Amino acid sequence: MMSFRGEDVRKNFVDFLYSALEQKGIYTFKDDKKLKRGRAIRPALSQAIEESRIAIIVFSENYASSAWCLDELAKIIECNGVLGQTVLPVFYDVDPSAVK
């Protein structure tokens, strides 16, 4: 599962990361590739987060300005605590201290 702010990183870093993971045989959920048109996005995204063993959060300049991203982050943190999901933060073009 990858959580990211689309307008910041979708067409560059996230696309490259997704491709690299797929080439290594690592199944990766990325919303624009896995969600079917017409399907309710929020329940499908919540299910994808719950079913993931690892969540990669790509923190970028505008990540925290998105209520959608913050909802995803809250669900990921919940799954980390309840299900023991591994969370891997990636700081893309942003200082980690700025994310605090």
MODELLER restraints for C-alpha pairs under 7 A, 6 or more apart:
rsr = mdl.restraints
at = mdl.atoms
rsr.add(forms.Gaussian(group=physical.xy_distance, feature=features.Distance(at['CA:1:A'], at['CA:28:A']), mean=5.70, stdev=0.5))
rsr.add(forms.Gaussian(group=physical.xy_distance, feature=features.Distance(at['CA:1:A'], at['CA:29:A']), mean=4.62, stdev=0.5))
rsr.add(forms.Gaussian(group=physical.xy_distance, feature=features.Distance(at['CA:1:A'], at['CA:30:A']), mean=6.50, stdev=0.5))
rsr.add(forms.Gaussian(group=physical.xy_distance, feature=features.Distance(at['CA:1:A'], at['CA:48:A']), mean=6.98, stdev=0.5))
rsr.add(forms.Gaussian(group=physical.xy_distance, feature=features.Distance(at['CA:1:A'], at['CA:49:A']), mean=6.25, stdev=0.5))
rsr.add(forms.Gaussian(group=physical.xy_distance, feature=features.Distance(at['CA:1:A'], at['CA:52:A']), mean=6.01, stdev=0.5))
rsr.add(forms.Gaussian(group=physical.xy_distance, feature=features.Distance(at['CA:1:A'], at['CA:54:A']), mean=6.47, stdev=0.5))
rsr.add(forms.Gaussian(group=physical.xy_distance, feature=features.Distance(at['CA:1:A'], at['CA:55:A']), mean=4.82, stdev=0.5))
rsr.add(forms.Gaussian(group=physical.xy_distance, feature=features.Distance(at['CA:1:A'], at['CA:56:A']), mean=6.19, stdev=0.5))
rsr.add(forms.Gaussian(group=physical.xy_distance, feature=features.Distance(at['CA:2:A'], at['CA:29:A']), mean=6.37, stdev=0.5))
rsr.add(forms.Gaussian(group=physical.xy_distance, feature=features.Distance(at['CA:2:A'], at['CA:30:A']), mean=5.95, stdev=0.5))
rsr.add(forms.Gaussian(group=physical.xy_distance, feature=features.Distance(at['CA:2:A'], at['CA:55:A']), mean=5.82, stdev=0.5))
rsr.add(forms.Gaussian(group=physical.xy_distance, feature=features.Distance(at['CA:2:A'], at['CA:56:A']), mean=4.75, stdev=0.5))
rsr.add(forms.Gaussian(group=physical.xy_distance, feature=features.Distance(at['CA:2:A'], at['CA:57:A']), mean=5.86, stdev=0.5))
rsr.add(forms.Gaussian(group=physical.xy_distance, feature=features.Distance(at['CA:3:A'], at['CA:56:A']), mean=6.22, stdev=0.5))
rsr.add(forms.Gaussian(group=physical.xy_distance, feature=features.Distance(at['CA:3:A'], at['CA:57:A']), mean=4.75, stdev=0.5))
rsr.add(forms.Gaussian(group=physical.xy_distance, feature=features.Distance(at['CA:3:A'], at['CA:58:A']), mean=6.11, stdev=0.5))
rsr.add(forms.Gaussian(group=physical.xy_distance, feature=features.Distance(at['CA:3:A'], at['CA:69:A']), mean=6.96, stdev=0.5))
rsr.add(forms.Gaussian(group=physical.xy_distance, feature=features.Distance(at['CA:3:A'], at['CA:72:A']), mean=6.91, stdev=0.5))
rsr.add(forms.Gaussian(group=physical.xy_distance, feature=features.Distance(at['CA:4:A'], at['CA:57:A']), mean=6.14, stdev=0.5))
rsr.add(forms.Gaussian(group=physical.xy_distance, feature=features.Distance(at['CA:4:A'], at['CA:58:A']), mean=4.98, stdev=0.5))
rsr.add(forms.Gaussian(group=physical.xy_distance, feature=features.Distance(at['CA:4:A'], at['CA:59:A']), mean=6.61, stdev=0.5))
rsr.add(forms.Gaussian(group=physical.xy_distance, feature=features.Distance(at['CA:4:A'], at['CA:63:A']), mean=6.71, stdev=0.5))
rsr.add(forms.Gaussian(group=physical.xy_distance, feature=features.Distance(at['CA:4:A'], at['CA:69:A']), mean=6.80, stdev=0.5))
rsr.add(forms.Gaussian(group=physical.xy_distance, feature=features.Distance(at['CA:5:A'], at['CA:60:A']), mean=6.99, stdev=0.5))
rsr.add(forms.Gaussian(group=physical.xy_distance, feature=features.Distance(at['CA:5:A'], at['CA:62:A']), mean=6.78, stdev=0.5))
rsr.add(forms.Gaussian(group=physical.xy_distance, feature=features.Distance(at['CA:5:A'], at['CA:63:A']), mean=5.06, stdev=0.5))
rsr.add(forms.Gaussian(group=physical.xy_distance, feature=features.Distance(at['CA:5:A'], at['CA:69:A']), mean=6.63, stdev=0.5))
rsr.add(forms.Gaussian(group=physical.xy_distance, feature=features.Distance(at['CA:8:A'], at['CA:60:A']), mean=6.59, stdev=0.5))
rsr.add(forms.Gaussian(group=physical.xy_distance, feature=features.Distance(at['CA:8:A'], at['CA:62:A']), mean=6.86, stdev=0.5))
rsr.add(forms.Gaussian(group=physical.xy_distance, feature=features.Distance(at['CA:18:A'], at['CA:28:A']), mean=6.88, stdev=0.5))
rsr.add(forms.Gaussian(group=physical.xy_distance, feature=features.Distance(at['CA:22:A'], at['CA:28:A']), mean=6.92, stdev=0.5))
rsr.add(forms.Gaussian(group=physical.xy_distance, feature=features.Distance(at['CA:49:A'], at['CA:76:A']), mean=6.42, stdev=0.5))
rsr.add(forms.Gaussian(group=physical.xy_distance, feature=features.Distance(at['CA:50:A'], at['CA:79:A']), mean=6.33, stdev=0.5))
rsr.add(forms.Gaussian(group=physical.xy_distance, feature=features.Distance(at['CA:53:A'], at['CA:85:A']), mean=5.17, stdev=0.5))
rsr.add(forms.Gaussian(group=physical.xy_distance, feature=features.Distance(at['CA:53:A'], at['CA:86:A']), mean=6.28, stdev=0.5))
rsr.add(forms.Gaussian(group=physical.xy_distance, feature=features.Distance(at['CA:54:A'], at['CA:85:A']), mean=5.70, stdev=0.5))
rsr.add(forms.Gaussian(group=physical.xy_distance, feature=features.Distance(at['CA:54:A'], at['CA:86:A']), mean=4.66, stdev=0.5))
rsr.add(forms.Gaussian(group=physical.xy_distance, feature=features.Distance(at['CA:54:A'], at['CA:87:A']), mean=5.82, stdev=0.5))
rsr.add(forms.Gaussian(group=physical.xy_distance, feature=features.Distance(at['CA:55:A'], at['CA:76:A']), mean=7.00, stdev=0.5))
rsr.add(forms.Gaussian(group=physical.xy_distance, feature=features.Distance(at['CA:55:A'], at['CA:86:A']), mean=6.23, stdev=0.5))
rsr.add(forms.Gaussian(group=physical.xy_distance, feature=features.Distance(at['CA:55:A'], at['CA:87:A']), mean=4.84, stdev=0.5))
rsr.add(forms.Gaussian(group=physical.xy_distance, feature=features.Distance(at['CA:55:A'], at['CA:88:A']), mean=6.11, stdev=0.5))
rsr.add(forms.Gaussian(group=physical.xy_distance, feature=features.Distance(at['CA:56:A'], at['CA:87:A']), mean=6.00, stdev=0.5))
rsr.add(forms.Gaussian(group=physical.xy_distance, feature=features.Distance(at['CA:56:A'], at['CA:88:A']), mean=4.76, stdev=0.5))
rsr.add(forms.Gaussian(group=physical.xy_distance, feature=features.Distance(at['CA:56:A'], at['CA:89:A']), mean=5.81, stdev=0.5))
rsr.add(forms.Gaussian(group=physical.xy_distance, feature=features.Distance(at['CA:57:A'], at['CA:88:A']), mean=6.24, stdev=0.5))
rsr.add(forms.Gaussian(group=physical.xy_distance, feature=features.Distance(at['CA:57:A'], at['CA:89:A']), mean=4.82, stdev=0.5))
rsr.add(forms.Gaussian(group=physical.xy_distance, feature=features.Distance(at['CA:57:A'], at['CA:90:A']), mean=5.95, stdev=0.5))
rsr.add(forms.Gaussian(group=physical.xy_distance, feature=features.Distance(at['CA:58:A'], at['CA:89:A']), mean=6.15, stdev=0.5))
rsr.add(forms.Gaussian(group=physical.xy_distance, feature=features.Distance(at['CA:58:A'], at['CA:90:A']), mean=4.72, stdev=0.5))
rsr.add(forms.Gaussian(group=physical.xy_distance, feature=features.Distance(at['CA:58:A'], at['CA:91:A']), mean=5.98, stdev=0.5))
rsr.add(forms.Gaussian(group=physical.xy_distance, feature=features.Distance(at['CA:58:A'], at['CA:92:A']), mean=6.43, stdev=0.5))
rsr.add(forms.Gaussian(group=physical.xy_distance, feature=features.Distance(at['CA:59:A'], at['CA:90:A']), mean=5.96, stdev=0.5))
rsr.add(forms.Gaussian(group=physical.xy_distance, feature=features.Distance(at['CA:59:A'], at['CA:91:A']), mean=4.92, stdev=0.5))
rsr.add(forms.Gaussian(group=physical.xy_distance, feature=features.Distance(at['CA:59:A'], at['CA:92:A']), mean=5.92, stdev=0.5))
rsr.add(forms.Gaussian(group=physical.xy_distance, feature=features.Distance(at['CA:60:A'], at['CA:91:A']), mean=6.31, stdev=0.5))
rsr.add(forms.Gaussian(group=physical.xy_distance, feature=features.Distance(at['CA:60:A'], at['CA:92:A']), mean=5.10, stdev=0.5))
rsr.add(forms.Gaussian(group=physical.xy_distance, feature=features.Distance(at['CA:60:A'], at['CA:93:A']), mean=6.26, stdev=0.5))
rsr.add(forms.Gaussian(group=physical.xy_distance, feature=features.Distance(at['CA:60:A'], at['CA:94:A']), mean=5.83, stdev=0.5))
rsr.add(forms.Gaussian(group=physical.xy_distance, feature=features.Distance(at['CA:61:A'], at['CA:94:A']), mean=5.93, stdev=0.5))
rsr.add(forms.Gaussian(group=physical.xy_distance, feature=features.Distance(at['CA:63:A'], at['CA:69:A']), mean=6.39, stdev=0.5))
rsr.add(forms.Gaussian(group=physical.xy_distance, feature=features.Distance(at['CA:64:A'], at['CA:70:A']), mean=6.36, stdev=0.5))
rsr.add(forms.Gaussian(group=physical.xy_distance, feature=features.Distance(at['CA:79:A'], at['CA:85:A']), mean=5.84, stdev=0.5))
rsr.add(forms.Gaussian(group=physical.xy_distance, feature=features.Distance(at['CA:80:A'], at['CA:86:A']), mean=6.31, stdev=0.5))
rsr.add(forms.Gaussian(group=physical.xy_distance, feature=features.Distance(at['CA:80:A'], at['CA:87:A']), mean=6.95, stdev=0.5))
